[in-house]
């Protein structure tokens, strides 16, 4: 009985201390787990990495608003810092799912596009808050995302053009959700630290 009680107390402490309170945004973030992301069509991530030197990781977190009210959540504040290589990366995809469906945070682009099909992704009035945070001795590394691109009257389904952009996310209304963050990491990286703004969420071992 004493052994069981000790184990239960230990597990409770782990759960309690893994929740990080973000007073500024009136929410909590809990790190759940990390794993290599599947690159198969139909899986949660909709961004695929082709480099043999890069592997994509799915980092699952739990977000809860402290007042239990639904409001916009800014995923641009997340970053993964690799102290081994002195680089800070942003997510290339953010999504959440239930038993029957999945939703991706809308990706926005930093520069005005050449193609009409990408114009809806250009919203310069929405701020990229990833850039609001700096870490001494750490360099920001952003991997552009390439989108299928076409003009309304020059569409080609067989061979669409590609236009690559530095991308960020439009805030999405949440109350409480499990959220999947997808980060591209060098294969040589063994561990990294997840941050929300300048607040450390978890030390993560990459397997």
N, C-alpha and C positions, 0 to 999 in steps of 0.2 A: 504493500500500500504506500509506504514512504517513498519507494522508488518511483512508482507511478506519479505520485504527487510532485516529486522533484522534476520529472520529465515534463509534466504539464506546465509547471512554473517556468521552466527553461524555454519551452516553446512559446509561451505567452510573452516572455521578455523579448524573444527574437522578433515576434510579430510587432510588438509595441515599439521597439527601437528602430525597426526598419521603416516606420512611417515618419516622413519628414514634413513638418508643418511649415508652410510658406505664408508667413504673416502678411506680407505685402499683397498677395493675390487671394488671401482668405481661402486656402485650399491645403490639402495634404497630398503627398506623393509617396507611394510605397513601391519599392523595387520588388518584382516578383521573380523573374528568371531571365536568363539569356541563352540563346542557342543560335546555331548557324541557320540562316534563312533559306528556305527552299526557293530555287529559281524556276520551278515548274510553272507552266501556264495554269492559271486558275487558283494558285495559292494566294495568300493575303497580299504580299508585296506586288506592286505593279511597276517596279523599277528593277531592271536586271543589269548586273555588272558583268562585263565580258573579260576584263583583265585577269590574267592568270596570277597576278601578284596581289589581288584584292579578294577578300571574302566578305560577304554581307551577313551581318548579325541582326537578329530580331531580339530586341530588349523589351520585355513586357513590364509594364508598370500599372499601378492602380491609382487613379486620380479621383478625389472626392472633394466637393465644395463643402466648406465647413458650415455654411448656412443652409445647405441642402437645396440651394436654388440653382436653376440652370442658367448658365451665362457663358459668354465666349471664353474659350481656353486657347492660349497662345503656345503652340508647340515649337515656335521658333526659339524659345528660351532654352531648349534642351541642347546639350552638346556632350560629346564624348571626348575626353582628353587622354591622349596617349603620351604619357610622360617619357616613355622610352625613346620616342622619336620627336618629342616636343611639338606635337601637332594637336589641334583641336578640330573636330569634325562636327558637322551638323547632320541631322537625319536627312536621308534622301526620299523617305516615304514615312507617312504616319497613318495608321489605320486602326479601326476597332471593329469587332465582329459580334454577332450573336449566333444563335444556332442555325439561322437560315440565311443570313445576309452579312455583307461587310460594307463599311464606309471608309473612304479615304479622305483625309484632309485635302482640300483643293490646293494644288500647286500653283504658285504665282511666279512670274518671271520678272527679273530686275530691269531688263532693257526692252524698249519698244520693239515688237516683232516685225519682221518683214512680211509675214504671211497673215492673211485674214483669220485663218483658223485658230491662231494663237492670241488674237486680240483680247479675248475674254480673260486670259491669264495675266494680262498686264493691268495692274491696279496700283499705280504709284502712291496713291493716298493711304494704302495699308503699309505700315512700317515693318521693316525687317528687324526685329528686336535681338536677333542673334548677334548683331554688330554692337550692341550696347554693353557687352561684357568682354573684358580682356583678362588674360592670365599672363603674369610675368614670365618671360622666356618661352612662351608658347605661341606658335604661329597658327592662324586660322587657315584651314585647308578646305576649300569648297570644290566639289566635283560637279561640273555642269551636267545637266540632264538633257538628253536629246529627245525632242518631240517630233512626231509625224506632223508635217506642215503642208498646207496647200491653200490656194485661193479659192473662193467660192465658185469661180467659173473655170478653174483649171485643175479640177480634182482628178487624181489618178489613184485608184485603189490598189493597183498592181505595184506601182513604184512611187510611193509618196516620198517627197523630199524630207530632209531632216533639218531641224534648226535647234541648236544647242544653247541653253541658257543657264546662268546661275539662278537657282530657284529657292523659294521659301514658301511658307504656308499661310493660307488665310485662316484666321481663328475660327474655331467651330464650337457651337454651344454644347456644353456638357453639364451634367449634374454629378454623376458618378459613373466611371467606366474603367474597364481594363483597356489600356491603349498599347499598341505595338509600335515601337520606334525601330526604324531600319537604318543601320549605319554601315558604310563601307569601310572595312579595316584592312590594313596590310596583313598578309598571312603570317608575318614574323612577329606580330604584336601578341603578347601573352596576357596582358591585362590592361584595363583602362578604367577611368573614373567618370561616372555619369553625373552631370551637373544640370541644375535648373537655374539659369542665371549664374550667379556666383555661389550658389548653395549646393554643396555636395549631397547627392542622393545615395550613391553606392559605389563601392569598389567592385569591379566586375572581372572575373577570370574568364578569359576567352579560350574555349576548348575547340 
